[in-house]
Each structure stands twice: as structure tokens, then as C-alpha cells.
Amino acid sequence: QVQLVESGGGLVQPGGSLRLSCATSGFTFTFYEMHWYRQAPGKERELVASISYTGNIINYADSVKGRFTISRDDAKNTLYLQMNSLKPEDTALYYCKAASLDNWGQGTQVTVSS
């Protein structure tokens, strides 16, 4: 079955960095566009970044553009999100998802606070 396991979250000070990982299994990772989403308390889930199955088409939400970098390692069936210059408003539960599949992982919590 499809599994998505996010990791790498934590507590970081403003201006700090984190690298999130999403280990996947149960589907052919190389065939799918992949997404990172986040959901802050009391807010709707937001699409943060997308990467095409080829890896050459990448999009970011305006709120993270220039600070976050999405990437993928097809040999490891793993998706990444490098997050730099973190702000308190980046605090959220971060999820990865394969486009056109309905499965979600448990998410990884990112908290940006001094």
C-alpha cells in the first residue's frame, strides 16, 4: 500500500534552516509529480511546493519562494524540502503527497520560535 513518511521537522529559531524528507513506498515514485503541503493551526492546508516527475518543473507558493527548495531522489524514492531563512509564520505541520493519489502521511511538525 502507499506509504508516505515525513521526517526532519523540529523547533528552530527564526532565520534557521531545516531539511524535511519524505520516504515513499507502494507506488512508482518516478511516475508522479510530488507536492509539499503545510497546515498551520486554524488554517487551511496550503500547497507549498511542487516538483514534476522529471524534476525539471518546480513551483513554489509566493510565501516561500527564494527560501525553500524542493528536490527529489528517484533512486531513494524520497522527496525533500530544504527550508532556509525560516520565519514564525512557517510554523505548521508539513506533509508530502503524490499528485493524483489520495494518500497522506502523518506529517512532520515545524515550529519556528525564539
N, C-alpha and C positions, 0 to 999 in steps of 0.2 A: 504494500500500500504506500501511497505517497506520504513521505515524511519530510518536514522542514524543521530544522533545529537551529534556532538563533542563539548566538553567544557573543560575548565581548562587551556587554554593557557594564555600567558601573556608575560610581559617583566621581565627578570630575569638576575642577574649578573652572569658572569662565575663562575662555582663552585656551583651554586644554584640548586634548585630542583623544579619540577612541577609535578603534577599528572593530567593526562588527563583522561577524561571519555567519553564514547560513549554510549548514551542511544539508544536502538534499539526498533523497533516495526514493526509489519506487516509480520513477519516471525518467524519460530520456532527457536529461538536463540540457544537452546540446541543442535540442529542438525548440526550446522555449525561451521567449523573452522573459526576463525576470524583473521583479519590482521590489523596492523597499517602501514600506509604509510606516507611518507612526501615528500614535493616538495619545494625546495628552488628556488628563482628567477633565471631564466635562466637555470635551470637544470631539468632533467627528474624526474618523480615520482619514489621514491625509497621505496622498501619494508623494513620496519624497524624491525618488529617483527610479529610472528605468534603463535597462540595457537590452539591446536586441540579442537574438540568439547568435548572431555573428559577432557581437561585441562592438560593432562599429557605429551603432546608432545609440546615443546616450542622451537622456533628458533629465533635467532637474527642476524641482519646484523653485520658484524665484527666491524663496526664503532661505535656500541652502546653496544656491548657485555660487561657485567660487570658493566654497568652504568644504563641501562634501565631494567625494569621488566614489562612484560605483565601479566595480570591476567583477570579473568572473574568471574562475579557473575551471575549464571544462574537464581537465584531466582528474580533478578532485571533486567534480560535481558540487562546487562551492561558490557561493556569491559573497561579495564583500562590500562593506561601506566604510570608507575612511572618512572620519569626521574631524575636521580641524576648526580652530577658532570657535569653539563651542560657546553657545550663549544660553542663558537660563531658559529662554523660550524654546530651546531644542529638547528640553526635558519631556520625555514621552516613553511609551512602550513601543519598541521598534519591531516590525515584522517583515519577513520576506514572503514573497508569493510568486508562483509561476503564473504568467498570464494565461488566461483561459482555463485554469484549474481552480477549483473552489476551496482547496485545502489551505489552511493557515497553520503556522507553528504556534508555539506558546509565547513567543516574543521575548525580547531582552530589554530590561529597563535601563534607560539612560537618564541620569539625573545630573544637571549642571547647576552647581550651587557653591557659593563660597562659605 
